[in-house]
Amino acid sequence: MTMTYLNAIREALFAEMRRDKEVFLLGQDIAAYGGAFKLTKGFLEEFGKERVIDTPIAESAIVGAAIGAALMGLKPVAEMQFSDFIVGGFNQIVNMAAKCHYRWGAAVPMVIRCPSGGGMGAGPFHSQNPEAWFTRVPGLKVVCPGIPSDAHGLLIAAIRDPNPVLYFEHKFLYRHIKEEVLAIGEPIELGKARVDRVGSDLTIITYGGTLRLVREAAERLQENEISAEIIDLRTLIPLDMDTVSISVRKTNRVLIVHEDTLTGGFGGELSARIAEYDFEYLDAPVKRIASLDTPIPFARNLEQAFMPDTDQICVAAQELAVY
Amino acid sequence: MPREDMIMPQLGESVAEGTILKWLKKVGDNVAYDEMILEISTDKIDSEIPAPIAGVLAEILVEEGDTVPVRTVIARIETDISQPSSVSIPVGEDQCVLPESKVDTLLNDVAISENKGEHTGPPLQSKRTQRFFSPLVKRIAKENNISLEELENISGSGVGGRINRQDIEKYIASSSASSGEVTKVVPMDSMRKTIAKHMVASKKISPHVMSVHEVDMSAIVAWREQWKDHFYKKHGFKLTYTPIVLHCVVQALKEFPWINASIQGDNVIEHRNIHLSMAVALKDGGLIVPVIKNAQHKNLINLCQSVQELSEKSRNKKLVMSDLEGGTFTVTNAGVFGTIMGYPIINQPQVAILAMNAIVKRPVVVDGDAIAIRSMMYFNMSYDHRIVDGMMAGRFLQRLCQLIAEFDVSGEP
């Protein structure tokens, strides 16, 4: 079935809620209003107010309630209306959800859906990509799908996973991309990267919102006879270094692209690991393209200048290819 | 002119001794300040060691392969202290290969034991190369035994002339230097040279043609199985297939003297006597072709004995020149190695060579339309088309096969 990214997420929620009575949703305006992005429209009607719960504007309370429910055996899927506000629940996530199993042997099978990313002129509080904050907290899994089929399968896997999973869904992708989703209702294993495009001259590693830009760039590079291999990480934690290394050892040149800001972004960790494990296979320095280290501008033109774009990726790839 | 001692440096705190791997300079060579002069190896690292001072390498006191304690004097450099060093190294542009701490140790210890600090060159540094090589290029170079000096001379297609993977791979593909890694040069011994010469000559002299016939060895196989132990006890040598075939070959050659021949100018020399050359493979490679003289006067037992004797003499290197001369026809048996069909090269100046092959059980059509399992063997005969035509070769082989088929297996050999 052809699905938008948003519908792929919706269908995953529908499928899991129909399959497993212990799965329920909670979040701000998700029930009666159907969610800020209308992603959960119709869920209240089908599953009732016991399983589709509107909450106050209080991320700490949303996450805390979800953790409690998970500890009691339910499978909550909490929504942060905008992932920018996840910091309100930060303590609950990193000190409670992430550590419960380690400290008390109590599993926290929960998912926090985090609509994230810019490109819509939504300004500094509604456009951020906070995934890297959570990649350095042992005990959490971090998922960042870039295409509808992955969004669908990875959410199903996240819901079934016994660990707390942060699921970052890119808002720009919601209605901008669609594709045929074949394995409806089927999970995609967490921790497996995907070779999105096979190439030989350099490897471009990305995830989430920038995958579509990297795909466009690869097409343009091909016209200039530069063959780019694209690795879509899909999940940051667990990180699939095997797939990364195989590609790096083949092409010897690496470009990392993400929409999160550069400093402290996940690209830094990835770059370090490549330098550490694949040093002797590098024929050029590992390059990173990310957003500027500033708050996200509201003005469209400034936002475009702030975020990575296809031109920038092409230029960096060309520099690497001739290095 | 003063001579400065050069000592075995201490490459690391716990290192007590070092081995000279290679002297890069020889006595009498000029050495520039900081120029690599030797390679040493310790249990920690291998390293090239630069000359501590410019001059002439006057003495080498420790040979390659020898291990000596650190601080042992290993060489002396004759130097004119007043002359400034001829090499100038831009400070700060060098690639240091050793970790900083190691370099410090190394450099302190490489310093000359006398006149310390009096050299006029720039600060000592581990000079390796002025160019940048990526980790990948360095790894590929190492794997292919390409030295840094060689790398320096490869032109790069990257930014600023940098060598990239494509460049070094191209270099390796085109370079004979790297082939030393994957091949081994073995000079031919005299036997191999002789074989090579004879084989090439024969293919030039004789237009080779080959015919193949097939013969049913079943009766002989059964007969030999029955008698071989008895035969060995009685005679002290083995009853094998080769003398059985030779026995039939002799008879066939008697009937086809044109094949027991050689060519001299425009004349064909038919030989009255049949001297059978037999190819013997040697254990450590090579082969030799001794001759059974006057085979026409030998019965099967004599032939068995001759084959055994000549094989043993060949393998024990006891053959004399006369054992190798005068052959008129050659039989070779590749069957022992499992060959079922081969293409032998004529042993000049003969005109034909017969190859026996492996006796293999095969389903064959016998007695009209029946299929039976028989012990079969192919005979391949190469012959010189200058004088032997296909018809004659065919008839000869046909007769040979008939003789094999009619071989008397009724009683004791």
Boltz contact constraints between the chains, C-beta under 6 A:
constraints:
  - contact:
      token1: [A, 252]
      token2: [B, 136]
      max_distance: 6.0
  - contact:
      token1: [A, 252]
      token2: [B, 165]
      max_distance: 6.0
  - contact:
      token1: [A, 279]
      token2: [B, 135]
      max_distance: 6.0
  - contact:
      token1: [A, 280]
      token2: [B, 135]
      max_distance: 6.0
  - contact:
      token1: [A, 280]
      token2: [B, 139]
      max_distance: 6.0
  - contact:
      token1: [A, 281]
      token2: [B, 136]
      max_distance: 6.0
  - contact:
      token1: [A, 282]
      token2: [B, 135]
      max_distance: 6.0
  - contact:
      token1: [A, 282]
      token2: [B, 136]
      max_distance: 6.0
  - contact:
      token1: [A, 283]
      token2: [B, 134]
      max_distance: 6.0
  - contact:
      token1: [A, 283]
      token2: [B, 136]
      max_distance: 6.0
  - contact:
      token1: [A, 283]
      token2: [B, 164]
      max_distance: 6.0
  - contact:
      token1: [A, 283]
      token2: [B, 165]
      max_distance: 6.0
  - contact:
      token1: [A, 323]
      token2: [B, 158]
      max_distance: 6.0
  - contact:
      token1: [A, 323]
      token2: [B, 159]
      max_distance: 6.0
